[in-house]
């Protein structure tokens, strides 16, 4: 008797794990080797890509590659929610038990954020709103000097011998020492 059950044009197996390229499968479907998928695939749950590698970004990582080398042919990684009632669309990066960062779109205001948390909670480091206005939390460093915002339209720089202040107005920028 077969372990497989036939139902119309389908076959199925409910009794354990299935291995392709392995005699000792450890999951419901355990494939050891390359897989070619043509068309769309849907995963309902977590997808884990696990392999240690320092040699190449295309080994053991999520890798989007378009081999055509033609104008207008892109490699796109997309993170999307279904609409304005959904959650946020973001990427999360963290070092286990250490620290994390996240970046993405917040659904409630359609702004792009980089945040000092792996789960896209608060702790904004950078925000770009839909009018391309940028808000930075913390200092900005350039050539050894420290720049920081003070108020809506002021940029201050520590030149080593004191602060230089730039005040913006509708006629341009006026410089004050």
N, C-alpha and C positions, 0 to 999 in steps of 0.2 A: 504494500500500500504506500501511497505517496504522502509526504508531509504537506504538499501543496493542495489547496482546495480550488476547484474550478467553479466559477459562477458566471455563466454567459461567456463574454469575451475577456473576463478578468480572472486572474489567479491571485491567491493570497496565502499567507502563512502566519498563523497567530501563535505558534508554539515556542518561539524563542528568537534567537538572533540569526541574521543572514550575513554570510561573509562572501565577498568577492575579492579574490586574491589573498585570502587568509582562511585557514581551517579553524581558527579560534576567534570568531567575531566577539567583540566586547560590547557592541551596541545593536539596536534593532537592525540597522544596516551599516555594516563595517566594510568600507572599500579601501583596499591598500593598492594605490596606484593612481594614475591620472584619470580624470573624469572629463568628458566632453559633453556639454549641455548646449543644445541649440534651441533657442526660444527663451521664454521667460520662466523663471522659477519663483515660487512663493515659499517663504519660510515663516511659520507662525511660532515664534519662540526665539531663543537666543542662538546665534551662530558663533561658534568659537573657532578661531584660527590659531593653532598653537604649534609653533616650531621655533626653536632658538636659532637665530642667524645673525651674524654680523657682516657677512660677506657681500650681500646684495639686497637691495630693497625689494626685489621680486621673489625672494625666497622666505616663506614663512610669515607673510604679511598680507593684509588686504591690498590687492594690487589691481589697479584699473589701467589697462593698456590697450591702445588702439594701434595695431601694427600697420595701418595703411599708409602713413606718411603723406597724406594728401590734404590740401587746403580745405578747411571747414570740417574735417573729421576729428572729433574731439574724444578724449577719455574723460568721462564725467562720473564723479562720485556724488550721489544725490541723497540728501536727508530731507524728507518732506513729511508734513502732517496733512491730514485730510481737509482741514479748513480752520476757520477762525474759532471754532469751539474745541479744537484739539489742543494737544500739549505744545511744547516748544520743539523746534528742530535744531539739534545741536550735536557737536562732537565732544567727546569726553576723553581726557588724557590724564592718567595718574600713575604714580609710583606706589605700589601696594604698601599700605601702612605708613606712608610718608606724606605725600602732598598731591594735589590734583588741580588741573585747569580744565576749563571748558570754553567752547566758543560756538556761537550760533545765533539763531533768530528767536526772539521772544515773541510769542504769539499775541500777547495782550497789547503791545505797542509797535510791532513790526520793526523793532530796532535790532541791530547787530551788536552783540556783546562778546567780550572776552572777560571771563570771570575766574577768580581765584578759588574755584571749587570744582570738583570733578562732576558734580551732579547739577550744574547750571543753576544753583541757588543764587543767593545774593553775593556780595563781595565783588562788585564791578571793578575791573581794572581799566576797561575801555568800552565806550558806547558810541556807536554811530547811528544817528537817527535817520529818518526817511528823507530829510532835507540835506543830508551829508554833514551835519554838524557833529563834531567830535568832542567827547568829554573824556578826559583822562583823570583817573584817580591816582594820586601819587606824583612823584617827580619824574621829569623827563631829562635824561642825561645826554650831553652832546659835547665832545671834545674836552672832557674834564669839567666843564661848567654844568651847573644845575639850572634847569629851566623849570618853572612851575607857574601854574595859573593862580591868579589872585583876583577874584571877582570875575565878572562876565567878560571883560575885554582887556585884561592886563596880562602881560607876560613879563616875568622877572627873571634875570640871569645873575648868578653869582659869578662874577668875573675874577674872583680870587682876592680882589681889593675892595669889594663892596658890591652892592646890587645895582644893576642897570634895569630900569623899568621902561617898558614899552606900553603906551596907552593907545588903544584903538579908538577912533571916532569916525564919523561919516565922511570926513575929508581925507582920510588916510591914517597913517600912524605917526604919532609924535614921539620923539625920544627924549627921555628925562633921565638924568643921572642922579 
